[in-house]
Amino acid sequence: MAAQKQPLITSTPDILGGTPVFCGTRVPVQTLIEYLEGGQTIDDFLEGFPTVTREQVIAFLEEAKARMLTVAS
């Protein structure tokens, strides 16, 4: 039996009013997007939000890429 993958992003009314956050944190996904849009690096983001792991950021970006490539096909 395959191990169930932990959710990457969560959204519940109890955490920031339902804003999508990285699972296990209170860091909104939107914050990462804003960092990258502003020209900052993943390392800059991780320095500012140490509760988020590099693995979470990479997994999020890979998921976003996969979804965009599926839409574009």
Backbone bond lengths (Angstrom), bond angles and torsions (degrees), N, CA, C in turn:
res aa  C-N    CA-C-N  psi(-1)  N-CA   C-N-CA  omega(-1)  CA-C   N-CA-C  phi
1 M - - - 1.452 - - 1.529 108.88 -
2 A 1.316 117.53 130.66 1.468 122.86 -178.97 1.522 110.15 -73.79
3 A 1.310 114.90 142.92 1.463 119.87 177.08 1.525 109.39 -70.53
4 Q 1.321 115.16 139.93 1.460 119.55 178.95 1.522 109.19 -75.69
5 K 1.313 115.87 131.84 1.464 121.74 -179.19 1.531 109.30 -76.72
6 Q 1.335 115.89 134.35 1.464 120.68 177.43 1.523 108.94 -67.95
7 P 1.327 117.25 140.05 1.463 118.99 177.69 1.528 111.33 -58.99
8 L 1.295 115.80 144.81 1.455 122.09 179.81 1.530 111.34 -84.71
9 I 1.318 115.04 -41.10 1.465 122.65 -177.53 1.517 107.85 -124.15
10 T 1.316 116.25 142.67 1.458 120.30 176.57 1.519 109.47 -131.31
11 S 1.307 114.72 154.88 1.458 120.84 178.84 1.526 107.88 -145.96
12 T 1.318 115.85 109.57 1.457 120.71 178.14 1.526 109.06 -134.79
13 P 1.319 116.56 148.08 1.465 119.79 -178.92 1.531 113.39 -58.59
14 D 1.343 117.52 -25.32 1.464 121.28 -177.79 1.522 113.46 -75.85
15 I 1.335 117.77 -18.69 1.464 121.24 -178.15 1.526 108.90 -114.14
16 L 1.313 115.80 111.44 1.471 123.18 179.05 1.529 112.67 50.03
17 G 1.322 115.51 37.19 1.459 120.67 175.19 1.522 114.65 63.30
18 G 1.333 117.28 25.73 1.461 120.36 177.80 1.517 114.72 95.06
19 T 1.319 117.23 3.42 1.466 120.87 176.69 1.527 109.01 -62.03
20 P 1.330 119.27 133.54 1.471 120.42 177.64 1.529 110.74 -62.66
21 V 1.336 115.31 125.35 1.464 121.96 -179.41 1.524 109.47 -127.50
22 F 1.333 115.79 160.32 1.456 119.92 172.77 1.522 107.67 -64.88
23 C 1.314 116.77 132.20 1.458 122.19 -176.69 1.524 110.63 -55.02
24 G 1.334 115.50 134.69 1.453 121.42 179.30 1.523 113.78 83.19
25 T 1.341 116.77 4.55 1.461 121.03 -179.80 1.523 109.60 -133.39
26 R 1.307 115.28 179.34 1.469 121.55 171.60 1.533 108.80 -116.73
27 V 1.321 116.46 26.25 1.463 122.07 -176.87 1.528 109.44 -96.80
28 P 1.324 117.06 114.92 1.463 120.23 179.80 1.531 112.13 -64.92
29 V 1.314 115.74 140.46 1.462 121.85 175.56 1.525 109.46 -59.60
30 Q 1.311 116.72 -35.53 1.461 122.15 179.70 1.528 111.31 -56.70
31 T 1.315 117.02 -31.51 1.462 120.71 179.80 1.525 110.70 -64.08
32 L 1.326 117.11 -42.52 1.469 120.28 176.50 1.523 109.97 -60.66
33 I 1.307 116.79 -46.24 1.463 120.98 -179.40 1.526 110.28 -59.51
34 E 1.318 117.18 -43.26 1.462 120.98 179.89 1.530 111.51 -65.53
35 Y 1.318 117.47 -38.45 1.470 120.38 176.07 1.525 109.76 -59.77
36 L 1.319 116.65 -49.01 1.462 120.55 -176.92 1.528 111.26 -66.93
37 E 1.324 116.92 -39.85 1.468 120.43 176.96 1.531 111.21 -62.67
38 G 1.316 116.62 -32.82 1.457 121.74 -179.53 1.523 113.47 -81.04
39 G 1.322 117.23 2.38 1.456 120.71 177.34 1.524 114.14 88.19
40 Q 1.315 116.35 6.20 1.459 118.82 178.12 1.527 109.59 -84.14
41 T 1.316 115.33 162.88 1.464 120.56 -175.72 1.526 111.44 -96.08
42 I 1.319 114.52 169.07 1.462 120.36 173.48 1.523 109.17 -59.66
43 D 1.325 116.62 -40.91 1.469 119.70 178.65 1.530 111.53 -60.97
44 D 1.330 117.42 -39.53 1.465 120.90 176.29 1.529 109.95 -59.05
45 F 1.321 115.39 -46.28 1.463 120.90 -179.59 1.525 110.43 -61.48
46 L 1.332 116.70 -48.71 1.467 120.83 -177.85 1.523 111.64 -63.21
47 E 1.329 116.86 -34.02 1.461 120.48 177.37 1.528 110.56 -64.90
48 G 1.310 116.24 -38.55 1.463 120.95 -179.51 1.519 113.75 -79.26
49 F 1.327 116.59 -22.70 1.466 121.31 -175.91 1.533 109.84 -134.98
50 P 1.330 116.74 73.42 1.465 120.72 -173.96 1.525 115.46 -66.94
51 T 1.329 117.85 -10.33 1.475 118.85 176.94 1.520 111.79 -77.58
52 V 1.327 117.52 -14.52 1.467 122.13 176.12 1.524 107.37 -93.53
53 T 1.328 116.39 137.05 1.462 119.80 179.66 1.527 110.70 -95.10
54 R 1.318 114.28 156.86 1.466 119.86 174.92 1.536 109.76 -56.97
55 E 1.317 116.39 -39.23 1.464 120.83 -179.41 1.527 110.91 -61.14
56 Q 1.334 117.21 -39.62 1.466 119.96 177.86 1.529 110.92 -64.19
57 V 1.318 117.04 -43.13 1.465 121.33 -179.05 1.533 109.75 -63.77
58 I 1.327 116.81 -47.91 1.465 120.50 -179.11 1.526 110.51 -63.10
59 A 1.331 116.60 -43.18 1.470 119.78 178.86 1.525 110.81 -61.95
60 F 1.329 117.23 -40.65 1.462 120.36 178.09 1.523 110.91 -62.48
61 L 1.327 116.89 -46.56 1.465 120.65 -179.32 1.528 111.29 -65.10
62 E 1.319 117.22 -38.17 1.467 120.20 177.47 1.521 111.29 -65.68
63 E 1.333 116.19 -40.30 1.468 120.76 177.61 1.536 110.44 -63.97
64 A 1.327 116.39 -44.56 1.465 120.31 178.69 1.525 110.30 -62.02
65 K 1.315 117.27 -42.49 1.469 121.84 178.97 1.522 110.50 -61.58
66 A 1.335 116.49 -46.62 1.463 120.68 -179.17 1.528 111.01 -61.12
67 R 1.329 115.74 -41.88 1.468 119.01 179.71 1.524 111.40 -66.22
68 M 1.323 116.68 -40.91 1.472 119.77 179.54 1.517 111.66 -66.79
69 L 1.317 117.11 -39.35 1.460 119.81 179.13 1.516 111.63 -68.24
70 T 1.329 116.89 -31.56 1.463 120.78 177.34 1.530 109.83 -69.14
71 V 1.318 116.49 -41.44 1.477 121.49 179.69 1.516 110.14 -65.94
72 A 1.330 115.78 -39.43 1.457 120.57 -176.35 1.532 113.07 -73.30
73 S 1.319 117.18 -18.74 1.474 120.16 -178.16 1.503 112.35 -77.19
